Amino acid sequence: MKNIFNISATIIICSLLFTACSRKENNTSEKKAEAVSYPLCAVKTQAIATTLRLPAQLNPFYEVSIYPRVTGYIKTLPVDIGSVVKEGQLLMQMEAPDVEQNSVAAQERYIKVQATYRASKDNYTRLMNAAKTAGAVSPNDLQMAQSQMQSDSALSNSEKANWMAMESMKDYLTVRAPFDGTITQRNVHPGALVTTGNKTDMSPLLELQQISKLRLQVKVPETYATQLEDNQNISFVVDALPGKTFTGTISRQANSLDDKYRSETFEIDITNTDHLLMPGMYAEVLLPLKGHPNACVVPQTAVVVSTEKKYVIKVQDNKTALVDVTTGNEDNGIVEIFGDIKAGDMVIEKANDEIKANQIIK
């Protein structure tokens, strides 16, 4: 019995010693886990000048699609695809017998009602003269004559306006170039019947583009849009002409952000007298950015990019804090950041998403 008691006491003592050792080891491990050493760096203030490469597209400076204004037949069509035309040059002559007949009919109606108006006006004038003799004309007859004259006058003006409208429709039978340019589409031939209708359901008869001067349109993200200025020199390249670099100046900007892409449209006027460039070509624009003079900068490795946000890990009083930021210009391994951060703050130089908030740092 005494031996059993001694064995039990020995087991209990060993268990207590083991537990104490385990707790000591756990405490040591927790302390090691609590305090981890990471290299830190200070946030600085610096403007980062860089060059931003963005896709862009060349468009004609002027472009117009020509649709029929009246129903008729194509009489003459002296231009074709590739024809270079001058402003005012004849592009197409149509004939429409219905338009001619409607104009003649409208003119005849106007002549008729004009004659009626003259007669009623003469009648009213005679009655006015006769009314100077007391009792020669009743006031009612004079009033009726005046009303008839006014009615005929209004009808005459209406028929004249209708006749002028029919005459103006004849002007649509002759189509002239609104500006200097090149015919890039021709979808009709002489003798064809063309009709008016919904433009979305039909192809234009002709497509005229001004290609001696082009617009290079580029959408600049809002982060960089404020760093560009009017008349700033811009370079760009096109895949179709490798080894060539073209230049232009910023001519205009939208001054409004696209809601979908959060970007602002800039246009660069390009002189294309040698016709090396063509509308529709894709280009890569090289935008020189001067940077934000008061921007905070950190190494790129200090910015953690997750699926939800970008942030840096700020260290204050040996504890970590995740600070949301947006990034700007990048160059030589450093990047501009904007957020609740200032120059002199210490951040983890090589941060990662495994470092959590409120973690103790040595």
Beta strands, then each sheet from edge to edge (+ up, - down):
strand 1: 35-36
strand 2: 40-42
strand 3: 44-45
strand 4: 50-66
strand 5: 72-76
strand 6: 84-85
strand 7: 90-95
strand 8: 174-176
strand 9: 181-186
strand 10: 193-194
strand 11: 206-221
strand 12: 233-238
strand 13: 246-257
strand 14: 263-271
strand 15: 282-289
strand 16: 296-299
strand 17: 303-305
strand 18: 310-316
strand 19: 319-331
strand 20: 334-339
strand 21: 346-348
strand 22: 360-361
sheet 1: 1+ 22+
sheet 2: 2+ 21- 18+ 17-
sheet 3: 2+ 21- 18+ 19- 20+ 16- 3+
sheet 4: 6+ 9- 11+ 4- 15+ 12- 13+ 14-
sheet 5: 8+ 7- 5+ 10-
end
